[in-house]
């Protein structure tokens, strides 16, 4: 028991950290979709950034927008998030990860 318990606890911590990274990746994908959706109907870049930040619980994400030449063109939102590494020992291994997702949508509505 004394030999197996530390290994079992270590494996449990690895699984928890992997789950947290997977959850953050899903949140980054959702934020990219929200930013692209708002950028498709609102030409102000600040609106897309605000939509991405309000879509989930991730604080320090960067949002980059490309495109938006006019109605019918495409706009792409790319969201990047640096994984903080929440579990003390294993966080050192995942703290260098940068999660990224992109979403592309067609621009709608009237351009001013």
C-alpha positions in Angstrom: 0.0 0.0 0.0 2.8 2.4 0.8 4.3 1.9 -2.6 1.1 2.1 -4.6 -0.6 5.0 -2.9 1.9 7.7 -4.1 1.7 6.4 -7.6 -2.1 6.4 -7.5 -2.2 9.9 -6.2 0.2 11.1 -8.9 -1.9 9.5 -11.6 -5.0 11.1 -10.1 -3.3 14.5 -10.2 -2.2 14.0 -13.8 -5.8 13.1 -14.8 -7.1 16.2 -13.0 -4.6 18.5 -14.8 -5.4 16.9 -18.2 -9.1 17.5 -17.5 -8.5 21.1 -16.7 -6.4 21.7 -19.8 -9.2 20.0 -21.9 -11.8 22.2 -20.3 -9.8 25.3 -21.0 -9.4 24.3 -24.7 -13.1 23.9 -25.0 -13.6 27.3 -23.5 -11.1 28.8 -25.9 -13.0 27.3 -28.9 -16.2 28.7 -27.5 -14.6 32.2 -27.1 -13.3 32.1 -30.7 -16.8 31.2 -32.0 -18.4 34.0 -30.0 -15.8 36.6 -31.1 -16.3 35.5 -34.8 -20.1 35.7 -34.4 -20.1 39.2 -33.0 -17.4 40.4 -35.5 -19.7 39.1 -38.3 -22.4 41.6 -37.3 -20.5 44.4 -35.6 -17.5 46.1 -37.2 -16.1 47.3 -33.9 -13.2 45.0 -32.8 -13.9 45.9 -29.2 -17.2 44.2 -29.4 -15.7 40.9 -30.5 -13.0 41.1 -27.8 -15.7 41.8 -25.2 -17.8 38.9 -26.5 -14.8 36.5 -26.3 -14.0 37.5 -22.7 -17.5 37.3 -21.5 -18.1 33.8 -23.0 -16.2 32.0 -20.3 -14.1 32.2 -17.2 -10.7 32.7 -19.0 -9.1 36.0 -18.0 -5.9 36.6 -20.0 -6.8 35.6 -23.5 -5.8 37.5 -26.6 -8.2 37.9 -29.5 -7.0 38.6 -33.1 -9.4 39.5 -35.9 -8.7 39.1 -39.6 -10.8 39.9 -42.6 -14.0 41.9 -42.7 -13.8 43.5 -46.2 -17.6 44.0 -46.4 -20.9 42.1 -46.5 -20.4 38.6 -47.7 -16.7 38.5 -46.9 -15.3 36.4 -44.1 -14.0 37.4 -40.7 -11.7 35.1 -38.6 -11.3 35.3 -34.9 -8.3 33.7 -33.3 -8.1 33.3 -29.5 -5.0 32.4 -27.6 -4.8 31.6 -23.9 -1.7 30.7 -21.9 -2.5 27.8 -19.6 -1.8 28.8 -16.0 -1.0 25.3 -14.6 -3.2 25.0 -11.5 -1.9 21.9 -9.8 1.3 22.9 -7.9 3.8 20.2 -9.1 2.2 19.3 -12.4 1.4 23.0 -13.3 5.1 23.5 -14.1 4.7 21.0 -17.0 1.5 22.6 -18.4 2.3 26.3 -17.7 4.1 26.7 -21.0 1.1 25.6 -23.1 -0.7 28.1 -25.2 -4.1 27.0 -26.2 -5.4 28.4 -29.5 -8.6 28.2 -31.5 -9.9 30.0 -34.6 -13.4 30.5 -36.0 -14.5 32.0 -39.3 -17.9 33.4 -40.1 -19.4 35.3 -43.0 -20.0 39.0 -42.5 -23.7 39.9 -42.3 -25.7 43.1 -42.3 -25.1 46.6 -43.7 -21.6 48.1 -43.6 -21.6 51.8 -42.7 
